[in-house]
Amino acid sequence: MRSNWSGTVDFPQAWEVPATIPDVQEAVRAQDRVLAIGTAHSFSPLAVSPGVHIGTQGLPPTVEACSDHGTALVSAGMRYADLGPALHARGLALAAMASLPHISVGGAIATGTHGSGDLIGTLSSAVRALEIVTADGDLRWIRRGIDADFAGWVVALGALGVVTRLELAVEPTYDVAQTVLLGLDLDVVEAEFDAVFAAATSVSVFTRWRPEPDAQLWLKRRVDREGPWGGSPDFGARPHGGSMHPLEELDPVHCTPQGGVPGPWFERLPHFRAEFTPSSGDEIQAEYLLPRAHAVEGIRRVRGLAARITPLLHVTEIRTMCADDLWLSPAEGRDTVGIHFTWHKDKRIYDVLPAIEEALLPLGARPHWGKVTVAAPAQIVSAYPRFDDFARLVQDTDPAGKFRSDTVASLLRA
Ligand SMILES: Cc1cc2nc3c(=O)[nH]c(=O)nc-3n(C[C@H](O)[C@H](O)[C@H](O)COP(=O)(O)OP(=O)(O)OC[C@H]3O[C@@H](n4cnc5c(N)ncnc54)[C@H](O)[C@@H]3O)c2cc1C
């Protein structure tokens, strides 16, 4: 049976992989229940549905620069691993990448996937327009600035149709130099949070929440704007001469080049190389997206649970992103900080998640759409001020529930 990347969610339904956009339209018209699926990297049961899965990876891998608009037209079924080099070859770049390039553009955007950077939005925030096959099999373009409800169509969890192509904001290609520092103290992260995350275009802090100062600080600096890290500030940590995996016992060959060596954005912004397994492979992930104003309090609260977390944890990653206006985006309406957990595949994590969520959800945390949570649908919905507008959009465009996954159905009932 097909399953998600981590083997934790089964997909018993049929799976069609159309080769053309008209074939997608035909597949949508032919079925009562369907749901788009990308590379199935989500840990949450978001793609569980009675509907036939429509895979997008068979669609033509379009990459066309629209230089007048500062955008590129790209296929939703492409992986960022293929899109990155194709854009670079055209002299173009994206502002953000997730930790891994293995995921599809359509799946990343539908779930508000993000990288890190105080001035960088989620991957979804790069969308300027999207082409979508709606419930009646029609093909529509939805454009920012033209369609009044554009902000509801982007992070849409597959509930509005099958996205086939997108126009993404692009900029001239650039190089990034990546440096890893070891021995960072979480007390320093709390005390100097803004300075730590301003130390590079894209910053990640990896920690296992142990009491000793052993966090990793990953600095990804744009060479054109900042130059490589020059030795300070170091926040009391020490630069690592070689290469590190965020899971310190694993081989860093899986990781993109470090050591301050400049290279193109798509080979530095993701932590993991496309040709290797990202992260551990044997894992379950959870993540909470907090209003930045509450990030330090969130870190303090999680540190208070360290004795229960650390034995079950591969690693935590803390990242930042700037606010956007997309109704179901984790960063909707507020600058945001993600506190992420890569867990061992161990059922006991479900004994700890309630305590973490009890600590973080009252601070306004939103669970990542693509990762696991124990929050009730009503709690999740209440974290999104525009959820009622989204529910109305779903009802208006798909009244019969053709694209309704089990998760979306439970959110609409909440
Ligand atoms: C090792 C690992 C590392 C990760 N790192 C990060 C990270 O750094 N940052 C982060 O934010 N997340 C991260 N994630 C989570 C990941 O980005 C999301 O789960 C993302 O949705 C995966 O994309 P996908 O193509 O696999 O989507 P899928 O899991 O296939 O689908 C997810 C959802 O998107 C919908 N969808 C997919 N394609 C389309 C389409 N064409 N049209 C309409 N709806 C569509 C599906 O219906 C489903 O609801 C990571 C996951 C893994 C496994």
The ligand as an ORCA input file, in Angstrom:
! r2SCAN-3c Opt
* xyz 0 1
  C      12.341     15.450      6.101
  C      11.322     16.535      6.030
  C      11.716     17.851      6.217
  C      10.756     18.884      6.185
  N      11.202     20.179      6.320
  C      10.309     21.180      6.298
  C      10.738     22.535      6.411
  O      11.930     22.833      6.416
  N       9.785     23.498      6.498
  C       8.461     23.209      6.464
  O       7.644     24.136      6.602
  N       8.023     21.943      6.282
  C       8.913     20.933      6.190
  N       8.480     19.652      5.994
  C       7.033     19.439      5.756
  C       6.721     19.546      4.263
  O       7.220     20.723      3.715
  C       5.201     19.564      4.022
  O       4.647     18.403      4.558
  C       4.846     19.683      2.510
  O       3.453     19.717      2.380
  C       5.376     18.529      1.709
  O       5.093     18.702      0.332
  P       4.526     17.456     -0.486
  O       4.693     17.741     -1.934
  O       5.117     16.190      0.005
  O       2.972     17.526     -0.092
  P       1.971     16.310      0.220
  O       2.314     15.728      1.540
  O       1.950     15.384     -0.951
  O       0.578     17.064      0.288
  C       0.337     17.968      1.341
  C      -0.995     18.689      1.113
  O      -0.901     19.503     -0.035
  C      -1.954     19.234     -0.939
  N      -1.411     19.346     -2.309
  C      -0.302     18.745     -2.790
  N      -0.125     19.090     -4.083
  C      -1.148     19.908     -4.404
  C      -1.551     20.561     -5.614
  N      -0.835     20.468     -6.739
  N      -2.683     21.276     -5.603
  C      -3.440     21.413     -4.475
  N      -3.097     20.822     -3.298
  C      -1.960     20.084     -3.278
  C      -2.404     17.815     -0.607
  O      -3.771     17.615     -0.943
  C      -2.188     17.765      0.892
  O      -3.307     18.294      1.537
  C       9.386     18.598      5.967
  C       8.993     17.270      5.742
  C       9.964     16.253      5.742
  C       9.524     14.838      5.467
*
